[in-house]
Amino acid sequence: MQIAGAIAQGVFGRLGSYAVSLLAGLVSSASAVASAAQLAAAGRITVPAAAVASVLASLASAGVNFVLVSRLAKSPTLIGKVG
């Protein structure tokens, strides 16, 4: 994921990093956040860009969790609280 983020950053700039983070967040937001932090620490992306990428990954992960809960939960009360 870090390699994809670096390549996307090089080709598409900041938006490339955001897109990779958003897609990575669908699978593992923790890995996406760690990759963004490592890229920022290495100076490949700015700290604000890493922060935005991390938020996007977290939102994507929350969206996946919402879909899973709403489809798998048998409790309307739980679905109402999550949604």
GUVODO-871047 format. One line per 2 residues: for each residue x, y, z of N, C-alpha, C. Coordinates in nm, 4 decimals. Layout:
GUVODO-871047
X:Y:Z:X:Y:Z:X:Y:Z; ...
This chain:
GUVODO-871047
0.0821:-0.1173:0.0000:0.0000:0.0000:0.0000:0.0879:0.1256:0.0000; 0.1988:0.1179:0.0692:0.2888:0.2324:0.0724:0.3484:0.2584:-0.0654
0.3790:0.1526:-0.1373:0.4335:0.1666:-0.2727:0.3281:0.2283:-0.3645; 0.2055:0.1789:-0.3557:0.0976:0.2344:-0.4387:0.0751:0.3818:-0.4067
0.0811:0.4169:-0.2793:0.0638:0.5559:-0.2397:0.1745:0.6447:-0.2939; 0.2978:0.5956:-0.2900:0.4103:0.6740:-0.3415:0.4000:0.6913:-0.4929
0.3614:0.5851:-0.5619:0.3461:0.5932:-0.7084:0.2325:0.6887:-0.7439; 0.1196:0.6729:-0.6761:0.0045:0.7604:-0.7034:0.0385:0.9055:-0.6735
0.1153:0.9285:-0.5683:0.1576:1.0645:-0.5340:0.2456:1.1206:-0.6448; 0.3364:1.0385:-0.6957:0.4254:1.0840:-0.8019:0.3529:1.1133:-0.9324
0.2532:1.0326:-0.9653:0.1824:1.0476:-1.0923:0.0702:1.1512:-1.0826; -0.0100:1.1422:-0.9786:-0.1301:1.2263:-0.9679:-0.1215:1.3332:-0.8595
-0.0108:1.3388:-0.7886:0.0037:1.4362:-0.6818:-0.0766:1.3972:-0.5592; -0.1145:1.4977:-0.4858:-0.1870:1.4769:-0.3604:-0.3154:1.3972:-0.3800
-0.3856:1.4213:-0.4891:-0.5111:1.3482:-0.5136:-0.4868:1.1988:-0.5309; -0.3725:1.1617:-0.5859:-0.3385:1.0201:-0.5979:-0.3244:0.9539:-0.4620
-0.2602:1.0232:-0.3702:-0.2468:0.9708:-0.2334:-0.3826:0.9571:-0.1673; -0.4681:1.0554:-0.1912:-0.6020:1.0498:-0.1327:-0.6808:0.9308:-0.1876
-0.6724:0.9082:-0.3171:-0.7463:0.7980:-0.3788:-0.6983:0.6634:-0.3252; -0.5671:0.6464:-0.3151:-0.5130:0.5203:-0.2632:-0.5548:0.5009:-0.1178
-0.5509:0.6062:-0.0391:-0.5912:0.5954:0.1018:-0.7388:0.5606:0.1152; -0.8203:0.6203:0.0311:-0.9638:0.5912:0.0334:-0.9895:0.4444:-0.0002
-0.9237:0.3953:-0.1032:-0.9401:0.2545:-0.1410:-0.8817:0.1611:-0.0350; -0.7670:0.1976:0.0198:-0.7049:0.1140:0.1224:-0.7896:0.1094:0.2482
-0.8591:0.2185:0.2774:-0.9457:0.2221:0.3943:-1.0610:0.1236:0.3868; -1.0959:0.0844:0.2659:-1.2011:-0.0163:0.2496:-1.1566:-0.1515:0.3033
-1.0262:-0.1724:0.3071:-0.9712:-0.2999:0.3538:-0.9148:-0.2882:0.4950; -0.8274:-0.1895:0.5159:-0.7635:-0.1745:0.6462:-0.7263:-0.0291:0.6690
-0.8053:0.0390:0.7492:-0.7762:0.1802:0.7740:-0.6474:0.1971:0.8539; -0.6171:0.1028:0.9410:-0.4946:0.1133:1.0208:-0.3711:0.1099:0.9316
-0.3704:0.0211:0.8348:-0.2573:0.0128:0.7425:-0.2469:0.1379:0.6570; -0.3600:0.1909:0.6145:-0.3606:0.3124:0.5332:-0.3066:0.4308:0.6123
-0.3464:0.4412:0.7380:-0.2988:0.5504:0.8235:-0.1491:0.5352:0.8489; -0.1044:0.4127:0.8759:0.0386:0.3896:0.8988:0.1199:0.4219:0.7743
0.0700:0.3863:0.6578:0.1405:0.4170:0.5329:0.1490:0.5671:0.5092; 0.0401:0.6369:0.5350:0.0407:0.7828:0.5189:0.1411:0.8461:0.6147
0.1463:0.7959:0.7361:0.2411:0.8491:0.8343:0.3850:0.8232:0.7911; 0.4118:0.7040:0.7390:0.5470:0.6726:0.6932:0.5872:0.7577:0.5735
0.4936:0.7794:0.4809:0.5233:0.8648:0.3658:0.5524:1.0083:0.4105; 0.4769:1.0565:0.5079:0.4995:1.1920:0.5593:0.6339:1.1998:0.6324
0.6651:1.0978:0.7109:0.7921:1.0962:0.7847:0.9112:1.0934:0.6900; 0.8930:1.0273:0.5752:1.0002:1.0191:0.4752:1.0055:1.1436:0.3868
0.9097:1.2335:0.4031:0.9074:1.3556:0.3236:0.8494:1.3386:0.1846; 0.7828:1.2263:0.1602:0.7236:1.2030:0.0275:0.5898:1.2718:0.0100
0.5182:1.2923:0.1208:0.3955:1.3728:0.1187:0.4018:1.4670:0.2383; 0.3229:1.5722:0.2331:0.3221:1.6666:0.3444:0.2413:1.6096:0.4610
0.2660:1.6637:0.5777:0.1909:1.6195:0.6960:0.0413:1.6483:0.6799; 0.0013:1.7677:0.6302:-0.1427:1.7882:0.6095:-0.2040:1.6898:0.5087
-0.1289:1.6546:0.4042:-0.1805:1.5572:0.3069:-0.1957:1.4201:0.3726; -0.1021:1.3840:0.4590:-0.1116:1.2566:0.5313:-0.2318:1.2564:0.6249
-0.2581:1.3714:0.6857:-0.3738:1.3815:0.7757:-0.5035:1.3635:0.6988; -0.5155:1.4295:0.5836:-0.6366:1.4154:0.5014:-0.6508:1.2713:0.4538
-0.5399:1.2114:0.4104:-0.5431:1.0721:0.3643:-0.5894:0.9792:0.4767; -0.5436:1.0059:0.5976:-0.5826:0.9241:0.7125:-0.7311:0.9366:0.7434
-0.7829:1.0579:0.7349:-0.9262:1.0790:0.7593:-1.0090:1.0093:0.6515; -0.9650:1.0186:0.5265:-1.0373:0.9514:0.4175:-1.0387:0.7999:0.4379
-0.9249:0.7441:0.4775:-0.9185:0.5992:0.5025:-1.0118:0.5604:0.6167; -1.0149:0.6415:0.7206:-1.1020:0.6125:0.8355:-1.2492:0.6218:0.7977
-1.2841:0.7211:0.7163:-1.4231:0.7333:0.6709:-1.4642:0.6157:0.5829; -1.3734:0.5719:0.4963:-1.4030:0.4561:0.4123:-1.4249:0.3324:0.4980
-1.3415:0.3157:0.5987:-1.3554:0.2014:0.6891:-1.4871:0.2076:0.7652; -1.5226:0.3262:0.8120:-1.6504:0.3417:0.8835:-1.7675:0.3105:0.7923
-1.7571:0.3496:0.6663:-1.8632:0.3182:0.5703:-1.8797:0.1689:0.5501; -1.7679:0.0986:0.5403:-1.7734:-0.0477:0.5261:-1.8358:-0.1095:0.6507
-1.7945:-0.0617:0.7676:-1.8505:-0.1157:0.8925:-2.0005:-0.0900:0.9020; -2.0440:0.0273:0.8585:-2.1870:0.0583:0.8606:-2.2645:-0.0394:0.7725
-2.2130:-0.0645:0.6526:-2.2802:-0.1579:0.5612:-2.2847:-0.2971:0.6224; -2.1748:-0.3411:0.6812:-2.1718:-0.4742:0.7424:-2.2719:-0.4848:0.8571
-2.2738:-0.3845:0.9430:-2.3664:-0.3888:1.0569:-2.5104:-0.3858:1.0087; -2.5385:-0.2996:0.9132:-2.6775:-0.2881:0.8683:-2.7252:-0.4144:0.7967
-2.6345:-0.4862:0.7333:-2.6747:-0.6089:0.6637:-2.6777:-0.7314:0.7546; -2.5894:-0.7344:0.8533:-2.5769:-0.8544:0.9352:-2.6506:-0.8468:1.0686
-2.6771:-0.7277:1.1158:-2.7421:-0.7132:1.2468:-2.8888:-0.7544:1.2371; -2.9319:-0.8212:1.3391:-3.0717:-0.8627:1.3444:-3.1543:-0.7664:1.4285
-3.0862:-0.6689:1.4876:-3.1528:-0.5764:1.5789:-3.1796:-0.4421:1.5119; -3.3059:-0.4065:1.4919:-3.3379:-0.2739:1.4360:-3.2870:-0.1598:1.5232
-3.2816:-0.1829:1.6555:-3.2312:-0.0802:1.7460:-3.0831:-0.0520:1.7193; -3.0066:-0.1574:1.7006:-2.8632:-0.1422:1.6714:-2.8446:-0.0713:1.5366
-2.9186:-0.1094:1.4390:-2.9079:-0.0460:1.3072:-2.9426:0.1019:1.3181; -3.0427:0.1338:1.3952:-3.0808:0.2737:1.4155:-2.9729:0.3538:1.4849
-2.9043:0.2931:1.5810:-2.7980:0.3631:1.6530:-2.6742:0.3814:1.5667; -2.6453:0.2856:1.4830:-2.5270:0.2944:1.3965:-2.5531:0.3932:1.2834
-2.6715:0.3894:1.2265:-2.7042:0.4735:1.1116:-2.7545:0.6043:1.1542
